[in-house]
């Protein structure tokens, strides 16, 4: 990848309870992808590859894309099944990274905010439309930045994972900026009850993201011919609420017949 890898020091794999997360998200994933016109699937922003492997395990032919060299190295530590391929690259030039067309796409986690401006978001949407088959579904999830900006949310819920010395604490602080960007500070600490000190900073980074609001994402997709169908507040299927929902989960579809600007 060009430029520094902002996730090179964040061991994302051990910070998430992956089996539980996959189980929680799977019903909506399966429902959305059931209408896919083919079994070729894109995962956009695959990180360490847990979703990609789960989807490949269900028989999808998965091409998983991420711009982080370190994330893809972690994703490839175990043998990669024949129906899964990892590709490094920028989502803004997605159509230059892949060959052929795909029956569906998923973009999960906080991937889209790495597209820094309207031009990059528009290029991504147009590139995605070019590689999706007519009628192909898209399932996209990001944080609810409408809520984050308007309520000036400064932190996401703290998560805890087992650690040899106690517990690993995943802390995600934020600083929403007036221009729509968000300074994001993913940090890991080790909580050592009885230790001195009891809380030790292990790793910390600062990443500058673009906190895309729902209307901005939907407009970019629709302009490219990927039409939003519904907005949810999470994988439980509940309706999206602008100032209450933690996440924004969009279900969209490449316009049938391939109509729309490309």
N, C-alpha and C positions, 0 to 999 in steps of 0.2 A: 504494500500500500504506500501511497505518497504521504509524507508528513509523519509526525509522531503518532503512535498508537495510544489513544487515551485510556485504553483498557488493559495495557500491558502489565499493570501491577494490581489489577483487581481480579482475584480468583473467584469468578462468578459462580463456577460450578458448585463450590462448597458453601455458597451463601444462600442457596435456595433449596427448599425441600422438594426436589424435583418429582419424585413419584406422586406425592400428594397434589402438586400443582397440575401435573398431566391429567390425573384422575378428575380433578375439579373442572378443567377446561375441555376435556374430551367430548362431553355431550354436545356442546355448541359447535366444536370443530367438526364432529361427525355429521351433525345436522346441516351445517353450511356446505360442506364438501360433497354431500350426497347428490347434489345436482350438477356436479362437475361433468362437463362433456367428454373428458378423457381422464386417464389415471396419471398423467404427467402433472406434477405439482411443484410450485415454487415456494420455498420458504425464504423470506426476506428479512435479513438481520438475524441469522440463525444462532449467533453466539456460540456456545459450547456444544450445540447440536442435539440437545435432548428432545426437542420437538421433532426435529428432522428424523431422528432414529425411531421415535414412536410412530411417526407417519409411515416411514419405510417398513416398519414392522407390521403395518396393516395393509401392505401390498402396494402402496403408492410408489411411483418412480419419482424420487424427490431430488431436486436440484436446490441446494441450500447456499445462500449468498451472504457474506458478511465482509465488512471492510477491515476488520481487526485480524491481523496476522496471528496474534497471540490466542485469540478466541478460537480460530480455526485450527491452530496447532493442538489446543486442548480437545477440540471436537474430534480430531483424527488420532488421538492417542490409542484408542481401541480399534480393532479391525472394522473397516467400513463396508457395509453390505453392498452387494452388486447394484442394488436399485437406489443407492444414495451417492450423491457426489457433492463435494464442497467446493465452492468457488470464491476466491477473494476479489473484491471490487466494490466500487461505489454504486449505490442504488440509483444515482442520478443518470448513470449510463448503463442501466440494466440491460437494455437491448444489445449492447456491445459485448456483454459478458456471457450471454446464453445463446443457444441455437434452437431453432424450432419454436413451437408454440406450446402453451400449457393450458390444462383444463381447470386450473384454480391456483390461488396464491394465498398465503398467510403471512402476516407481518405482525409479530407479537412482541410484547415488551416495549421498552422505550426507544424503539429504533428510529421512527420517523423524525424525532427532534434533532437527529444528527444532520438532517438536511437544513442548511443554515438560512436559506432565504427563499423568497417566492419563486425565483427563477429555478433553483434546484428542486423545489417541490413540484413545479410544473414539468420540469424535464423528467423527473421520476414518474409522474402520473402518465405522461405521454409514452415513455418507454415501456411502462407496465402494460398500457393498453395495446401496444404493438405486439407484445408477446403472449397476451391472453387470447384464448379462443373465444369466439362469440358465445355469450351466455356463461362464461366462466365466472365463478364466484370469487370474491376477495373477502377475507376476514382480517380486519386490521384493529389493533389495540394499542392505545397509548394512555398515558396519564390524562386525567381530565384537566387540561390547562386552562379552560374557562374558569374553573373553580380556583386553581392555583393562582392565576393572575388577579382575579377579582377579590379573593379573600387573602391574598398574600400569604399563601401557605408556605411555611418555612421548612417543613420536614415531612417525610413519609413515615409510616409506622415502623418502629424498630423491630428487627427480627433477630432471633437467637438460634444458633446452631451448636451442636456438640463440638468441643475442642479438648485436646489432650490435657490442658491446664484448667479447664472449667467450661466456659461458653464463649463462642465467637459471636460478637455483636455486629450486625450490619446496620450502619447508620447512614442515612441519606438526607443530608441537609440541602436546602435550596435557597436561592436568592432571586426571586422574580424581578426582572428589570422592566422599566417603562417601555422599551422598544420591542417587547415581545420575546426577548431572549431570557434564558434562565441559567444562572450559574448553579451548577450541580456539583455536590461534594460527596461522592461515594467513599465511605470510610469503613474500615474494619477495626474493631478493638477486641481485646481479649479480656474477659471478665474472670478474675482469679480470686474467688472468695478466700479470705485469709492471707492473700499475698500482699506484698508491699512493693509497689502500689497495687491496689486491687484491680485497677482498670488500666490497661496498657494499649496505646495506639499502635496498631500493627501496620496499616497502610492507609493512605489518604490521597485523593486526587481532586483536581478541579477540572470540570469539563463544561464548556460553554455550549448550551443547547438552544434550540428554537422551540419555544412552547406553543405549538400549533393549537389553535382553537378549532372547535368542531366545524364552524362555518368555513374556515380557511381550507381545511382538509377536504370537505365535501365539494367545495367549489373547484378545487384543483382536479379532483377525480372526475367530476361531472364534465368539466371542460375537455377532458381527454377521452370521454366516452365510457368511463367506468362509473356507473350510476349508483349512488347510495340508495339502499333500500330500507334500512332501519338502523337506529342508534340505540345501543344498550349501555347500561351503567356498569356492567361487569359480565362475567361468564355465567352468572346465575340466570341470565335472561331478563332481568328487571329493566324497566325503562330508564333511559338516561335522564338525569336531573342536573341542570347546569351548575348549580352551586352546592350539590350534595354528593353526586357520584364521585367515587375515587378514580374511576377509569372512564375512558371513552372506547367503546367497542363498536366498530362500524361493520355492517354487512353490506357489500356492494357487489355489482355485477357488470362485467363487460357487456356493453349493449349488444343485444342479439342481432345477428346479421353483420356485425362489425361496423355498424354506422357510427358516426361521430368523428370529430377531428382527431388526427393522429400526428 
